[in-house]
Amino acid sequence: MTNADTGPDEQKPSARRSRSGGRDGNRRRGGPAIRQSQWKLPVNIDRPTEPVGAEGVEKIHAAAMRILEEIGIEFLNEEATKLLREHGATVNGTNVRMDRAMVMEKIALVPSQFTLTPRNLDRTLTIGGRNIVFGNVSSPPNCSDIDNGRRTGTREDYQNFIKLTQYFNCIHFAGGYPVEPMDIHPSVRHLDCLYDKLTLTDKVVHAYSLGKERVEDVVEMTRIAGGLSHEEFDATPRMYTNINSTSPLKHDHPMLDGLMRLARRGQPTIVTPFTLAGAMAPVTMVGAVTQSLAEGLAAIVLAQCVKPGCPAAIGTFTSNVDMKTGAPAFGTPDYVRATQITGQMARYYGIPMRSSGVCAANVPDGQSMWEYMFSMWASITSGTNVIYHAAGWLEGGLCASYEKFIMDCEVLQNFQAYLQETVVDEDTLAVEAIREVGSDGHFFGIQHTQDRYETAFYSPFLSDWNNYENWRDKGGIWTAQRANKIYKQILNEFEAPPMDEAIREELEAFVARRKEEGGAPTDF
C-alpha cells in the first residue's frame, strides 16, 4: 500500500490544494510535548486468527441467510422498504425478508477496498485489504480527568479532544464526537461540532445519521472545507457515517435515512449491529455473531440498492453481558473470539470490517488497559480495517478520559511498531557484527550498534523505564499522572492545521445561516 504522504498527485485535485490546506497538516506534529511516531497507514502483516474452520464458516453463513429469508429484519423506514421490494425482497409492513441469492448478488457489488479523502489530501485513508486505521473515542456524554473528575461534556472539552485527535499521528480519522458538548443545544450542536472538527483537524470526518438535516449539513460543510464542487465531492468518498441496528433484528428510520442519503452521493456507511450476547442477541457467541451478520448484511444490501458499488463496511460490536447485572462487558475472551469470527465472515463476503478499542472500566487504571489491550488484540488478530474508539474510551462508552486518550495512544504506537515489516538481509542478520564481538565482548560500542541505536527499537513517550529507586526519587509518578501532564502540554502547544480564509468564512456563513433557520428539529 502506498503511504498517504507519497500518494500519486494525479489522483488529487491539485487545483484545490492551496484552498484545502495543502500538505502541512498539524504544524506541531512531532513537537516538544512528546516524541511521537510519524504519520503512516499501518498494514497488518500477520495472518488473521481464525477460530472457526471452513465448515463452521459455511454454517454461520447459512444460518445468517436463514434469518434473512425466514425471519426477516424490521426496516422502520418506508423509503427503504419500498426500494427493497423493488429489488426483489418480500415486504410485509416493516418486515423485510431477502433470499440468499438477492443478498449475495448485492454484497458482491461492495468494493473490497476504497479510499476516504479529507481536506488534507496527505491524510487520505485506504479502507480494506490488510490496511488498518485508528479513530478517536466517539459519543460519550461525559468526560473526565484527574484534576476535575467526571463531568458532563462541554464544547471546550469537545474541542480539546479534537485537538488531541489532530495532534496524534497514530489517530487517522476524527470519528464521532469524542465527547458530546452538552452545553450546545441539540438543534445546532452538529453545526458547531463540525465547524470545530473541520477547522481544528484535517483528517477524515464522520456524520451522525440522526435526521436528514444533520446529515445534509455535514455533507455540505465537508464539501465546503475541501474546497470542492458538488461533482468533485460525489466523485470519490470524502466522509462516512456509522449506523447501528436496534438489535434484535431492527433498523430504525434516521439511521436508514442517513445511509441512503450518503449512498446516493457515493459516500460509505459502516453498519455496526450492537449485539450483546444474553441480552439483545443469543447467549451463545456464535449465535450472537450470526444475528449481527444478518442485521449488518441487510443494511448493506439496502445501500447497494440505492447505488450499486457504493462503498460500505460491516462492523462488529458483539460482546457479552455480566449475567449477574446485565451490564455490558468489553475486552473479554468472548469479545475477542466474536471479533475474530466476524473477521472471518467479513473476508468470506469480501467486505471491509470495523471493530473497537473498548473497555468496561470506570477509571484509567489497570483494568481499563488490560480490557483495552484485549479489545485491540481482537481487532489486530481479526484482520479489522477500521478501529473505532481507539483512544480515550472508558465506562462502556459513557465517558471520555483525557489520561486514557494519552495512554491508549502509547499502545497504538506500540501496535504500529509491532506491525512494521521485518527485514531480513545481510545488514539485519548482522553476522559480521557477531564476528566482530566474538564470545567475550559486547555490542554497545561497535559501529553496527552506533549506526542504529536511535531507531533500532520503539521508544515510548509515556512508559517509565527507570528502576524503582530512580522512579521513586523522581516523585513516584504513576502512569495516569504522567498522561495528565502530557495532555496538558499538547493542548498548550497545539496549533490548528492551516485553512484558507475564504473557506473558513464560507463555513462560518453556512453555520450562521443554518442556525438562523433553526438547525435540526428536536423533541425539546
Number of C-alpha atoms within 10 A of each C-alpha: 11 10 16 16 14 8 15 10 9 7 8 14 12 13 10 15 17 14 21 23 21 19 17 14 23 21 13 18 22 16 14 11 19 16 13 20 21 12 18 18 24 21 18 22 14 13 11 18 16 18 14 16 11 11 9 13 18 14 13 21 18 14 17 21 26 17 20 25 19 12 14 25 25 24 24 20 16 14 13 23 22 13 14 24 15 12 16 13 21 17 19 12 11 18 17 24 24 25 17 16 10 13 22 14 12 21 23 16 20 23 18 19 18 20 16 21 22 25 30 25 29 21 25 23 24 22 25 24 20 19 20 24 23 27 24 31 30 23 20 23 19 23 27 22 19 15 8 8 10 16 13 16 22 18 18 11 20 21 20 21 27 24 21 25 27 28 27 22 23 30 24 24 28 25 27 24 25 32 30 25 26 15 12 16 13 17 17 19 20 24 25 18 21 22 21 16 27 26 18 24 28 30 28 26 26 23 25 21 26 16 17 17 17 21 23 16 20 22 23 16 21 26 22 21 25 26 24 19 11 13 10 14 22 17 12 17 22 25 26 25 22 23 26 23 23 17 19 20 24 21 24 15 17 18 24 25 21 25 28 25 18 26 26 17 19 25 24 27 27 24 28 26 28 23 29 27 25 18 18 18 23 18 16 13 23 20 17 24 29 27 26 29 28 23 31 25 25 27 29 27 24 23 30 24 21 22 16 19 17 23 28 33 28 30 32 30 22 29 27 29 19 13 13 6 7 12 14 18 22 29 27 20 15 18 23 22 23 26 32 27 26 31 31 24 23 23 17 13 17 19 28 28 32 31 30 27 27 29 26 21 22 17 23 25 13 11 15 22 20 15 21 28 19 20 25 25 17 28 27 24 19 29 32 34 29 27 26 24 27 27 34 28 36 27 21 17 21 16 27 35 29 26 25 26 26 25 25 26 25 22 21 21 22 16 17 19 15 14 15 12 11 9 9 9 8 9 11 11 11 13 10 12 16 14 9 15 14 11 8 5 11 11 14 11 10 13 12 17 13 11 10 10 11 10 8 9 9 13 16 16 19 18 13 13 9 10 8 11 9 11 14 11 9 10 8 12 13 12 18 20 14 17 26 20 13 20 21 16 14 20 16 10 12 21 18 16 23 21 23 15 10 12 19 17 11 15 23 15 12 18 21 15 12 15 16 10 9 11 21 20 13 10 5 6
